[in-house]
Amino acid sequence: MTALRSWFDSRAPRERWLILVMIALFALTIVWAGVIRPVRDGLASAHERYNDAVIRRGETQARANAVHAILRGHPQPLGAPLPDAVRERADAAGFTLGTVDPGGDNVRVVIPSAKAAPLLGWLAGMEGDGVLVDAATITGNGDGTVAAQLTLKARRP
């Protein structure tokens, strides 16, 4: 240590000043790279994971509430064959059905043109009434409406 002290003392005052500034900048760089940056990155990562978890929890809670609502409601039987019930509900909602193709337990329905929000609301109401969407393909028509190809089935009691 005395050799380092004597070496430092043998330097000119301007060199000593530059060496001290260099050591201070080196220490500052080490603190920034070794402490501040990893802690900041870790906090940002934790904050991002927390936000993702809150969103997933909300989505899961909404799905669970929807399942509980369906289970509490136990919709009444359709009262008519599935194709007739779908036609009746579509007419009541104001949708023009392109085709209704019954096939076993399912019914394939084509709606050539409808507004997206009312269509999705109608489908949600259908699920609440016991008609489940087995498959759906919804594509934009380019004029603010959508075309839908749906496969619907009755929920079994």
C-alpha positions in Angstrom: 0.0 0.0 0.0 2.9 2.3 0.7 4.3 1.7 -2.8 0.9 2.8 -4.3 0.9 5.8 -2.0 4.4 6.8 -3.0 3.6 6.3 -6.7 0.5 8.5 -6.3 2.5 11.2 -4.4 5.1 11.2 -7.1 2.6 12.3 -9.7 2.0 15.9 -10.7 -1.0 17.6 -9.1 -2.9 17.6 -12.5 -2.2 13.8 -12.9 -3.4 13.1 -9.3 -6.6 15.1 -10.1 -7.2 13.0 -13.3 -6.5 9.7 -11.5 -9.0 10.7 -8.7 -11.7 11.6 -11.3 -11.0 8.4 -13.2 -11.4 6.3 -9.9 -14.6 8.2 -9.1 -16.1 7.6 -12.6 -15.1 3.9 -12.4 -16.8 3.5 -9.0 -19.9 5.3 -10.3 -20.0 3.0 -13.4 -19.6 -0.1 -11.2 -22.5 1.1 -8.9 -24.7 1.9 -11.9 -23.9 -1.4 -13.8 -23.8 -3.6 -10.7 -26.6 -2.2 -8.5 -28.9 0.4 -10.0 -29.5 -1.1 -13.4 -30.3 -4.7 -12.2 -32.6 -3.4 -9.5 -34.4 -1.1 -11.9 -34.8 -4.0 -14.5 -36.0 -6.3 -11.8 -38.6 -3.9 -10.6 -39.8 -3.2 -14.2 -40.1 -7.0 -14.7 -41.9 -7.5 -11.5 -44.3 -4.7 -12.3 -45.0 -6.2 -15.7 -45.6 -9.7 -14.3 -47.9 -8.1 -11.7 -50.0 -6.3 -14.3 -50.2 -9.5 -16.4 -51.4 -11.4 -13.3 -54.0 -8.8 -12.5 -55.4 -9.0 -16.1 -55.4 -12.8 -16.0 -57.2 -12.8 -12.6 -59.9 -10.5 -13.9 -60.4 -12.5 -17.1 -60.6 -15.7 -15.0 -63.0 -14.2 -12.6 -65.3 -13.0 -15.4 -65.3 -16.5 -16.9 -66.0 -18.1 -13.6 -68.9 -15.6 -13.0 -70.3 -16.4 -16.4 -70.1 -20.2 -15.7 -71.8 -19.7 -12.3 -74.6 -17.6 -13.9 -75.3 -20.3 -16.4 -75.2 -23.0 -13.7 -77.6 -21.0 -11.5 -79.9 -20.2 -14.4 -80.4 -23.7 -15.8 -82.1 -22.6 -18.9 -85.4 -24.1 -19.8 -85.5 -26.7 -22.6 -85.8 -25.1 -26.0 -89.4 -26.2 -26.6 -88.8 -26.7 -30.3 -86.2 -28.5 -32.4 -82.9 -26.7 -32.5 -83.1 -25.4 -36.1 -86.6 -23.9 -35.4 -85.4 -22.4 -32.1 -82.4 -20.8 -33.9 -84.6 -19.4 -36.7 -87.1 -18.0 -34.2 -84.4 -16.3 -32.1 -82.6 -14.9 -35.1 -85.8 -13.4 -36.5 -86.5 -11.9 -33.1 -83.1 -10.3 -33.0 -83.4 -9.1 -36.6 -80.8 -11.3 -38.3 -81.4 -12.7 -41.8 -80.2 -16.3 -41.9 -78.5 -17.4 -45.2 -78.8 -21.1 -44.5 -79.7 -23.3 -41.6 -78.4 -26.8 -42.1 -79.4 -29.3 -39.4 -77.0 -32.2 -38.9 -77.4 -34.5 -36.0 -77.0 -32.7 -32.7 -75.6 -29.6 -34.4 -77.0 -26.9 -36.7 -74.8 -25.0 -39.2 -76.0 -21.4 -39.6 -74.7 -18.9 -42.1 -75.4 -15.2 -41.5 -74.2 -13.3 -44.6 -74.3 -9.8 -43.1 -74.7 -8.4 -39.6 -73.1 -5.8 -37.3 -70.5 -7.4 -35.1 -71.6 -6.1 -31.7 -75.3 -7.2 -32.0 -74.2 -10.6 -33.4 -71.9 -11.3 -30.5 -74.6 -10.1 -28.1 -77.1 -12.4 -29.7 -74.7 -15.3 -29.4 -74.1 -14.6 -25.8 -77.9 -14.5 -25.2 -78.2 -17.8 -27.1 -75.7 -19.4 -24.8 -77.6 -18.1 -21.8 -80.7 -19.8 -23.3 -78.9 -23.1 -23.6 -77.8 -22.9 -27.3 -74.0 -23.3 -27.3 -71.6 -22.1 -30.0 -69.6 -25.2 -31.0 -67.6 -23.4 -33.7 -67.7 -19.9 -35.2 -66.0 -18.2 -38.1 -66.6 -14.5 -38.3 -65.1 -12.5 -41.2 -65.4 -8.8 -42.1 -67.3 -7.9 -45.2 -65.4 -4.6 -45.7 -68.5 -2.4 -45.2 -68.7 -2.4 -41.4 -70.6 -5.7 -41.2 -69.4 -9.2 -40.7 -70.4 -12.6 -42.1 -70.7 -15.5 -39.7 -70.6 -19.3 -40.2 -71.7 -20.9 -36.9 -72.1 -24.4 -35.6 -74.6 -24.4 -32.8 -75.7 -27.2 -30.5 -78.2 -27.5 -27.6 -76.8 -27.7 -24.1 -77.6 -31.1 -22.6 -79.3 -31.0 -19.2 
